[in-house]
Each structure stands twice: as C-alpha cells, then as structure tokens.
C-alpha cells in the first residue's frame, strides 16, 4: 500500500470541498505519485477548539488510523505544520449522501440505491462493533461516496466511542483490529452513558440517559434509511427539544410518504432497526442477514 509523507510541500491544494468553524477539507494532489487525495486541515490555535474538541479530534485520527475496512474512511497520514493539523484521507468524489440529497432538492433516493448504500454502511458498522467500537453519529452527512466505484465509506469518527478505555489503544506498530470479515459472534455488551450524536438520529436510550451499547448505531441507521428514502430525517422540521420529546414518547418513525411505495423488506428493515427497546432491536449482524440488505 502506498505511503504518504508528512512534508507539507509534498501536497498541492486544488480546491475547497467543505469548511466548518475549525476545519476545512480540500481536494489535493500528492506530488510524489501525482495521486488525488483529500486533506482536512484544523487550525490548532483556533479559539473554538477547546479541550473536548481536541480530544474528539485525537480520537477521530486514532480510530481512522486503526480502522482497515473498505467501508470506513481511513487516514493515510496526519501531521502538524505551522499550527495547522493536516489529515490525509482518500478523496470521495461524490461527497456525502447529504450533499446528494441537497442537490436532488431533498427528494429521496430510489430504494435499490438506498439498500446498496445501507449495506455498505452496515458492513462498516459490523466491523466497528466486532472490535468493540461505536460510531454514535451515523447519518447521511457522514456517508461519503466515490462516483467511479460506487463505494460508500462511513466517516467522521469525532464522537465515536470505545467500549474500552482509550489507554487500551495499541501503540503505533501494534496489531489490534481484526481483518475485515463477518464476526462469528457478537461481543458482550458493555454500556456507555454520555450524551452525544445529532438529535434527529439519536436513539431513545441516549435521550433517556440510560446505559447504551452498539445498538444505538442500529437506530441511527434506521433513521438514515428513512432520510435517504424521503430526503430528510423524521422530525427534521422541529426544534431539538421537541425532537427529544417525540423520540421518547411517540411510536417509532416508519417509512411512509415516499416518492414510491417501499417494499415489504424495506419496511421490515426500518421496523427492526427502530425498536425503542434496544433489547428488541436487531444487532447490525442480524440486519445484514435480512432480505433488504442481502439482495443489495
């Protein structure tokens, strides 16, 4: 596999792909091999970058460095130059699924496209869960697509959480993560209890401040399924407090009012993903065995 240097002069910025309060993402060229890559830059002296955000950033790089799976965005290299952190990743030419929905004027995607996207994301999540990792922010904005290959990669591990302590992470040259394949069994549950994620996609157990595990990613995937099919997630027209109340008190969202009539297997997928009781909710491996994803 190609290696990438930590010299800023080896990279040529081409254009801005996206920008936020503390970070920008660019398409770039790696000069030694003339290969196209993406570079995320973070201004480490920015006043918005407090200790918690720095910790989230450190966690994101650490996890992305460790994860070797075709449906998780990998970090090729990271380095600091003149108070700027540079994170080098593959370039995903189509941007995010959210970008595609916006370009499509928030009209949802066809069912066969939705199932193809979700299957790839589910495979990435299965890999994370089998290694006792939770993503905690699954949504269309964090699903990146490459036009040429149709590959979908799950990105933005800033709020990802380990079911083990960060001190347990391997040192740079230690092997930790398993090769990517379907795990033969689910790891025992280990619970977390911190409040992170994006409101529309949050599982009820997070909002209720209950212990939670990897099943929260299954809930978020179910919400993302509706988002991809309808162009927006359930409850998106409401303020966060109203969303919290509706997620806790109302029946789970269903796949209705699409541009098309969803298949029975699509409806089953959403129903099994959006069980309010996490004990009744499918695991990601169980979802992958359902016909909606198997036929993708």
Order of alpha helices (4+ residues) and beta strands (2+ residues): beta-beta-beta-alpha-beta-beta-beta-alpha-alpha-beta-beta-beta-beta-alpha-alpha-alpha-alpha-alpha-alpha
